[in-house]
Amino acid sequence: MIKISNNAKTEVERLKAADQVAADAFIRVGVQGGGCSGLIYQLDFDTEFQDTDKIFEDKGVKIAVDKKSFLYLVGTELDYSGGLNGKGFSFINPNASRTCGCGESFSI
């Protein structure tokens, strides 16, 4: 399961309204090779599910993850911080054995 914090839910709703994203849009979370630690997170809005997607809903927010990425993301929580130490989404991933300083890449 992929979860979403209250702060992330609020920011997703704000972004959907500000960017005039389709009402039926959901969050697509994924992983691809790259970054300084080997894997990098992907996060975007989407409106079409794929046959191999794992689909979750937490706090009223739908989240889709492709089958391959799910293996790296199971148990992850999507969070958002708007504080002085940085602004943006972050992934709290219990499977990551190492993360880079910026928090955008990780390794298992």
N, C-alpha and C positions, 0 to 999 in steps of 0.2 A: 504494500500500500504506500502511496505517496500522500503526505499530509501538507496542509497549508496553515500558516500561523494567521492570527487575526490581523496583524499588521500587513502581511502579504495580501490577504483577501481585500482589505481596504484599498491598497495600492492597485491591485488588479482592477477593481471596480472603477477607480479614478481614471486609470489609463484607458479602459474601455470607453468611458464617457468622453474623455478628452480627445481621443483619437477616432471617435465615432466608429468603433469596432462593431461588427454585427452582433445583435442581441444573442444569437445562438453560438457565438464564438466561445471557445474553451482554450485552456492553456495546454500547449504541447511542450513537454520536457524531454530532453534527450541528452545523449553523450556522444562525442566524437573524439577521435584521436587528435592530439595537439596540446598546446600549452606547455609550460615549463615542467609540469609533473606527469605528462603523458596523456591525460584525458581532460576534455574541456566540456563544461555544461552548455546546453542550448536551451533557450526559453523563448517562446513566441506564442502569438495567438494563432489559432487555426479554426476552420469551420468544417473540415471533412475528416472523419475518422477513417483509418486504414484497417484492413481486415486483421492485421496482426497486432493492433493496438491493445494495450491493457488500459482500461478506462476506470477512473476513480472519481469520487465526488466527496469533497470535504468542505464543510462550512458553506455549502451551496455553490462551490466552485468546481467545475468539471476539469479534470486533468487527464490527458492522454500521454502514454509513454509507449514507444515502439518496443517490441519484444526484446531486442538486443540490449537496448539501453536499460530496460527494467532490471536486468541482472545486476547492473551497477548501482541502481537507484532504490532498490527495495528498502523500505523503512525511512527514506529521506523525507525531511520537512523543508518546504520552501518558506523562507522568512524574508522580511523586508525591514531595513533600517534607514531612517532618514536623519540620523543624528550627526554629531560633529565628527565622529570617527569614520565617516564614510556614508554614502547614500547609495542604496540599491538593493537588489534581491541577493540573497545568499542561500546556499544549500547546506543544510545540516545533514550530512551523510554519514551514517554509522559504519558504512562499508569502506570509507576512505582511510587508508593507512597513512597518507601524507597529502598535504595540500600546499599550494604555493602561497606566497605572501598576500597576493591580491584576492585569493579565495575563488578564483575562476577556474583553476585546474586542480586535478587530484590524481592520485594513483591508488591502486588496490593491492 
